[in-house]
Amino acid sequence: MSAAPRGELRVFEAPQAVAAALADLFAAEARSAIEARGSFFVALAGGKTPRAAYSLLAATQRRGAIDWPHVFIYFGDERCVPPESDESNYKMASDSFLSKVPIPPKNVHRMHGEDEPRRAARAYAQVLVETMGEMPHFDLMLLGMGDDGHTASLFPGTDPTTGQEQLVRAVFVEKLGVDRLTLTPPVINASRHVTIAVEGAGKASALHAAREGPYDPVKYPVQIVSPNDGTLSWLVDKAAAGLAG
């Protein structure tokens, strides 16, 4: 591949509008998947915009429009911390969203960040296989992008295809000095719809390079996101799009 995959770019006035669009997308994809296949498999992301979207899902009429017993929750990545840690993506999602909607607890599959990382990665891969088959196909994969171009826990400096024979990989993020768990590119790209939410002027340079620059996923791992047979969309605010004036 000689160019970065682009996907649909939707630009919104402010972060709050991005969050609202993300919540609306979640609800629409849930209804569509449940109507078509009887269930909705979604991988959640961490970060400010997803948190705001999750709160909207819990607090608005979107909640009543979703058949929660047929929604199955997973995570795209996780910090290697206990589930009660404020650093935990699971805790964020639980506090802002999952504890406030009528979703059966058995439908929520968290990554066990408190366990030894490689063992936790293998265990989560087994959960994916047992619940979704040999190659999981998420109906919706929610991702973010850091100001360095990372997505999920695929960080610059390492080829994101490293270890992609695994469904889930334990990674050591050298610049942060921490261990993390992440879904690998084959799982991400097997999704029916991948959406990447980005906000803030600090991410404008990375967003432009990721979408318009040469293909270099070691430098900008988000460029590895290119659904095989699905849809890629970007939900960004004006600042991230470089349009704030």
Phi, psi and omega per residue, in radians:
M1 nan 2.201 -3.049
S2 -1.802 -0.121 -3.134
A3 -2.411 2.691 3.131
A4 -1.223 2.410 3.046
P5 -1.154 2.409 -3.053
R6 -1.694 -1.088 -3.037
G7 1.333 3.041 3.138
E8 -1.317 2.312 3.093
L9 -1.891 2.112 3.074
R10 -2.019 2.121 -3.074
V11 -1.867 2.308 -3.101
F12 -2.109 2.771 -3.034
E13 -1.097 -0.703 -2.993
A14 -2.616 2.872 3.136
P15 -0.966 -0.620 -3.133
Q16 -1.088 -0.609 3.134
A17 -1.268 -0.596 3.057
V18 -1.099 -0.787 3.140
A19 -1.077 -0.736 3.125
A20 -1.110 -0.716 3.115
A21 -1.143 -0.651 3.123
L22 -1.165 -0.724 3.091
A23 -1.113 -0.746 3.104
D24 -1.090 -0.707 3.128
L25 -1.110 -0.780 3.102
F26 -0.966 -0.868 -3.093
A27 -1.115 -0.733 -3.128
A28 -1.162 -0.743 3.139
E29 -1.174 -0.633 3.103
A30 -1.089 -0.861 -3.134
R31 -1.063 -0.762 -3.112
S32 -1.113 -0.799 -3.107
A33 -1.159 -0.736 -3.120
I34 -1.162 -0.680 3.106
E35 -1.155 -0.690 -3.059
A36 -1.428 -0.675 -2.980
R37 -2.268 -0.037 3.070
G38 1.521 -0.020 -3.128
S39 -2.765 2.815 -3.139
F40 -2.290 2.010 3.140
F41 -1.837 2.097 -3.053
V42 -2.340 2.429 3.047
A43 -1.844 2.150 -3.097
L44 -1.520 2.713 3.061
A45 -1.980 2.786 2.970
G46 -1.588 3.139 3.074
G47 1.969 2.923 -3.054
K48 -1.153 -0.802 -3.097
T49 -1.142 -0.845 3.058
P50 -1.013 -0.699 3.132
R51 -1.040 -0.757 3.116
A52 -1.128 -0.676 3.106
A53 -1.150 -0.719 3.133
Y54 -1.102 -0.699 3.120
S55 -1.099 -0.662 3.090
L56 -1.139 -0.708 3.109
L57 -1.073 -0.632 -3.112
A58 -1.360 -0.462 -2.956
A59 -1.837 -0.177 -3.002
T60 -2.043 -3.093 -3.126
Q61 -1.147 -0.259 3.096
R62 -1.028 -0.539 -3.102
R63 -1.056 -0.778 -3.108
G64 -1.233 -0.272 -3.093
A65 -1.587 0.008 -3.090
I66 -1.974 2.340 3.125
D67 -1.490 1.415 -2.948
W68 -1.013 -0.609 3.112
P69 -1.071 -0.248 3.121
H70 -1.870 0.267 3.090
V71 -1.790 2.325 -3.116
F72 -2.151 2.100 -2.980
I73 -1.782 2.331 3.042
Y74 -2.334 -3.138 -3.126
F75 -2.282 2.435 3.136
G76 -1.318 -0.524 3.073
D77 -2.814 2.974 -3.124
E78 -2.738 2.569 3.000
R79 -1.381 2.630 -3.124
C80 -1.478 1.300 -3.138
V81 -2.419 2.854 3.088
P82 -1.165 2.761 -3.074
P83 -1.157 -0.306 3.117
E84 -1.572 -0.037 3.139
S85 -1.266 2.499 3.077
D86 -1.169 -0.228 3.083
E87 -1.471 -0.161 -3.037
S88 -1.358 2.226 3.027
N89 -1.084 -0.646 3.112
Y90 -1.073 -0.809 -3.137
K91 -1.065 -0.742 3.118
M92 -1.041 -0.824 -3.127
A93 -1.160 -0.659 3.139
S94 -1.169 -0.805 -3.090
D95 -1.166 -0.682 -3.017
S96 -1.555 -0.229 -2.835
F97 -2.650 -1.141 -2.916
L98 -1.132 -0.590 -3.139
S99 -1.330 -0.110 -3.042
K100 -1.974 0.026 3.099
V101 -2.140 2.727 -3.054
P102 -1.439 0.998 3.093
I103 -1.682 2.299 3.127
P104 -1.060 2.336 3.135
P105 -0.939 -0.569 -3.132
K106 -1.192 -0.243 3.126
N107 -1.501 -0.095 -3.102
V108 -1.805 2.071 -3.086
H109 -2.005 1.766 -3.134
R110 -1.609 2.723 2.967
M111 -1.407 2.388 -3.088
H112 -1.559 1.393 -3.089
G113 -1.137 -0.281 -3.141
E114 -1.389 -0.227 -3.120
D115 -1.529 2.916 3.063
E116 -0.960 2.267 -2.924
P117 -0.954 -0.831 -3.090
R118 -1.182 -0.623 3.086
R119 -1.183 -0.698 3.117
A120 -1.113 -0.676 3.119
A121 -1.117 -0.782 3.125
R122 -1.110 -0.699 -3.123
A123 -1.150 -0.693 -3.127
Y124 -1.244 -0.625 3.052
A125 -1.047 -0.682 3.113
Q126 -1.149 -0.660 3.070
V127 -1.066 -0.769 3.121
L128 -1.033 -0.810 -3.103
V129 -1.138 -0.760 -3.091
E130 -1.172 -0.532 -3.057
T131 -1.778 -0.356 -3.025
M132 -2.298 -0.129 3.140
G133 1.792 3.059 -3.014
E134 -1.027 -0.670 3.023
M135 -2.129 1.833 -3.120
P136 -1.068 2.451 3.045
H137 -2.133 1.682 3.105
F138 -1.257 2.490 3.021
D139 -1.264 -0.626 3.120
L140 -2.510 2.252 3.071
M141 -2.006 1.985 3.100
L142 -1.626 2.251 3.133
L143 -2.322 2.818 2.942
G144 -2.125 -3.071 3.059
M145 -2.486 2.287 3.084
G146 -1.417 2.966 3.133
D147 -1.230 -0.108 3.038
D148 -1.759 0.050 3.134
G149 1.532 0.159 3.108
H150 -1.388 2.744 3.022
T151 -2.500 2.663 -2.927
A152 0.844 -2.267 2.999
S153 -2.062 0.768 3.011
L154 -1.777 1.860 -3.003
F155 -1.853 2.709 3.109
P156 -1.033 2.662 3.085
G157 1.769 -0.294 3.095
T158 -2.223 2.354 3.088
D159 -1.009 2.080 -3.102
P160 -1.120 -0.262 3.093
T161 -1.430 -0.091 3.088
T162 -1.007 2.255 3.088
G163 1.227 0.341 -3.052
Q164 -1.397 0.038 2.941
E165 -1.247 -0.225 3.045
Q166 -1.627 2.662 3.046
L167 -1.400 -0.599 -3.118
V168 -2.311 2.404 -3.079
R169 -2.216 2.465 2.945
A170 -1.530 2.259 -3.121
V171 -2.217 2.549 2.993
F172 -1.824 2.061 -3.122
V173 -1.562 1.758 -2.980
E174 -1.058 -0.732 -3.055
K175 -1.199 -0.386 3.107
L176 -1.788 -0.264 -3.127
G177 1.176 0.585 -3.080
V178 -2.331 2.741 3.011
D179 -1.644 2.548 3.066
R180 -2.476 2.899 3.040
L181 -2.032 2.486 -3.128
T182 -2.599 2.547 2.906
L183 -1.178 2.657 -3.103
T184 -1.714 2.864 -3.085
P185 -0.923 -0.695 3.123
P186 -1.040 -0.635 3.118
V187 -1.240 -0.802 3.118
I188 -0.991 -0.818 -3.021
N189 -1.415 -0.081 3.027
A190 -1.522 -0.040 -3.090
S191 -1.245 2.634 3.095
R192 -1.294 -0.559 3.094
H193 -2.558 2.214 3.026
V194 -2.012 2.252 3.049
T195 -2.191 2.402 -3.097
I196 -2.036 2.063 3.139
A197 -1.730 2.271 -3.080
V198 -2.415 2.355 3.095
E199 -2.480 2.630 3.010
G200 1.771 2.471 -3.128
A201 -1.093 -0.449 -3.138
G202 -1.140 -0.267 -3.133
K203 -1.836 0.025 -3.066
A204 -1.084 -0.751 -3.109
S205 -1.112 -0.808 -3.136
A206 -1.154 -0.663 3.125
L207 -1.113 -0.778 3.127
H208 -1.093 -0.797 -3.128
A209 -1.128 -0.700 -3.096
A210 -1.150 -0.672 -3.073
R211 -1.568 -0.604 -2.993
E212 -1.933 -0.298 -3.048
G213 -1.500 -3.127 3.098
P214 -1.128 2.726 -3.101
Y215 -1.356 1.931 -3.132
D216 -2.574 1.340 -3.035
P217 -1.219 -0.240 3.012
V218 -1.199 -0.623 3.104
K219 -1.452 -0.708 -3.140
Y220 -2.222 1.469 -3.065
P221 -0.984 -0.450 -3.140
V222 -1.042 -0.371 3.129
Q223 -1.163 -0.267 3.135
I224 -1.269 -0.252 -3.104
V225 -1.338 1.937 -3.123
S226 -2.749 1.519 -3.049
P227 -0.919 2.366 -3.093
N228 -1.081 -0.910 -3.108
D229 -2.265 0.271 -3.061
G230 -1.991 -2.860 -3.055
T231 -1.981 2.435 3.040
L232 -2.015 2.234 3.076
S233 -2.343 2.592 3.092
W234 -2.021 2.255 3.036
L235 -1.969 1.948 -3.018
V236 -2.335 2.688 3.032
D237 -1.578 2.963 -3.073
K238 -1.052 -0.637 -3.131
A239 -1.094 -0.795 3.125
A240 -1.171 -0.534 3.134
A241 -1.361 -0.076 -3.126
G242 1.358 0.378 -3.061
L243 -1.905 0.003 -3.130
A244 -1.260 2.363 -3.127
G245 -2.363 nan nan
